[in-house]
Amino acid sequence: MTAGAQALNRLAAYVNAHSHALLRVTVGIVFFGFGVLKLFPSASPAEQLAVDAATKMTLGMVPETVLLLSLAALETAIGIGLIVGRRLLRPALVAFFLHMGGVFSTLLLLPDAMWQPHSPAPTMEGQYVVKNVVLVAVCLVVAAHEWGHGDRSGAGNGAG
């Protein structure tokens, strides 16, 4: 085996051994970054879309500034939970999946903003929402790995 092939095999083994942590932390960084952006007025390109959807979900009963700060706090907390892992990971994953339910609901709540007229193609804003299927897939892998470990003591999950 050549030196190049050996190096690639070592790299593949390293990535394989750390793949779940890599996925978890990178999604955490994305969430943390997008959450922090929402703390600064007009810094997030998704700010108005998020506010409009959240306003519809709350029937307009919550002020926009409260909605935006709440979304910022939620996304930042999810990001921190994913980055840190440990005891924060499971609550972060639950919050992530609940949040994604709200995110994907915009496809139905704001159809004029999400879909091109007379076409099944999403608008730019719709594409911004639809691309979250990748984050959902990543977090499904992370959750399966996390919840597959049971209580971490090895009891009842076949680990030892």
C-alpha positions as a printed Julia matrix, in Angstrom:
160×3 Matrix{Float64}:
   0.0    0.0     0.0
   1.37   3.41   -0.94
   1.99   6.16    1.59
  -0.86   8.16    0.06
  -3.29   5.27    0.42
  -2.19   4.72    4.02
  -2.73   8.4     4.8
  -6.22   8.28    3.25
  -7.05   5.15    5.26
  -5.91   6.83    8.5
  -7.94   9.93    7.64
 -11.01   7.82    6.85
 -10.63   5.91   10.13
 -10.28   9.18   12.06
 -13.32  10.77   10.41
 -15.34   7.58   10.93
 -14.44   7.49   14.63
 -15.41  11.13   15.12
 -18.2   11.54   12.55
 -21.08  11.9    15.01
 -19.26  14.57   17.0
 -18.31  16.36   13.77
 -21.92  16.39   12.59
 -23.22  17.48   16.01
 -20.73  20.31   16.45
 -21.03  21.68   12.9
 -24.83  21.87   13.1
 -24.41  23.44   16.54
 -22.13  26.11   15.11
 -24.64  26.85   12.34
 -27.5   27.15   14.85
 -25.47  29.23   17.28
 -24.41  31.59   14.5
 -27.9   32.03   13.07
 -29.31  32.51   16.57
 -26.78  35.21   17.43
 -27.5   37.0    14.13
 -31.14  37.36   15.2
 -29.98  39.36   18.25
 -28.9   42.19   15.95
 -31.63  44.07   14.04
 -31.65  43.25   10.31
 -28.48  41.11   10.54
 -30.3   37.87    9.73
 -31.6   37.42    6.19
 -34.32  35.17    7.63
 -35.42  37.66   10.28
 -38.62  38.91    8.65
 -39.59  35.46    7.41
 -39.17  34.05   10.93
 -41.15  36.89   12.48
 -43.96  36.62    9.93
 -44.29  32.86   10.47
 -44.08  33.13   14.26
 -46.66  35.94   14.21
 -49.06  33.68   12.32
 -48.38  30.79   14.71
 -49.08  32.97   17.75
 -52.1   34.6    16.08
 -50.41  37.98   16.37
 -50.67  37.93   20.17
 -46.91  38.21   20.8
 -44.97  41.36   19.87
 -42.48  40.93   17.02
 -39.51  41.93   19.17
 -40.4   39.25   21.72
 -40.78  36.66   18.96
 -37.44  37.55   17.42
 -35.6   37.53   20.75
 -37.25  34.22   21.65
 -36.19  32.67   18.35
 -32.68  34.05   18.83
 -32.48  32.59   22.33
 -33.89  29.24   21.21
 -31.55  28.87   18.25
 -28.55  29.99   20.28
 -29.42  27.53   23.07
 -29.88  24.69   20.56
 -26.49  25.55   19.09
 -24.81  25.56   22.49
 -26.46  22.27   23.41
 -25.29  20.62   20.21
 -21.75  22.0    20.52
 -21.31  21.09   24.19
 -23.16  17.78   24.01
 -23.21  15.79   27.25
 -26.31  16.54   29.34
 -27.34  19.37   27.02
 -27.52  17.21   23.92
 -30.85  15.47   24.44
 -32.77  18.63   25.35
 -31.09  20.41   22.43
 -32.17  17.66   20.04
 -35.77  17.77   21.29
 -35.79  21.56   20.94
 -34.22  21.26   17.48
 -36.91  18.9    16.18
 -39.72  21.02   17.66
 -38.16  24.12   16.14
 -37.9   22.43   12.75
 -41.63  21.73   12.92
 -42.14  25.48   13.16
 -39.62  26.18   10.43
 -41.24  23.79    7.97
 -44.71  25.08    8.84
 -43.76  28.3     7.03
 -44.12  26.37    3.77
 -47.86  26.18    4.54
 -48.33  29.36    6.57
 -46.67  31.71    4.09
 -47.32  30.12    0.69
 -46.93  33.37   -1.26
 -43.44  33.87    0.19
 -42.45  30.2    -0.1
 -43.61  29.13   -3.56
 -43.32  30.65   -7.01
 -46.69  31.53   -8.57
 -48.2   28.74  -10.66
 -45.22  26.48   -9.99
 -44.2   23.84   -7.47
 -40.76  25.48   -7.29
 -39.8   27.25   -4.07
 -38.85  30.92   -4.0
 -35.46  31.93   -2.62
 -37.09  32.14    0.83
 -38.65  28.73    0.29
 -35.27  27.31   -0.64
 -33.9   28.78    2.59
 -36.49  26.71    4.47
 -36.29  23.55    2.36
 -32.5   23.28    2.78
 -33.15  22.52    6.44
 -33.91  18.92    5.43
 -30.14  18.47    5.5
 -29.95  19.7     9.1
 -32.85  17.41   10.03
 -31.06  14.44    8.46
 -27.87  15.27   10.35
 -29.71  15.61   13.65
 -31.57  12.35   13.02
 -28.18  10.63   12.73
 -26.93  12.4    15.87
 -30.13  11.54   17.76
 -30.02   7.89   16.68
 -26.44   7.68   17.9
 -27.22   9.48   21.16
 -30.44   7.64   21.98
 -28.91   4.36   20.81
 -26.52   4.64   23.73
 -29.38   4.35   26.24
 -28.44   5.52   29.71
 -24.7    5.47   28.94
 -24.05   2.87   31.65
 -24.22   0.07   29.1
 -27.24  -1.52   30.78
 -30.07  -2.48   28.48
 -28.51  -1.31   25.25
 -26.12  -4.1    24.42
 -23.08  -1.93   25.06
 -20.41  -3.05   27.37
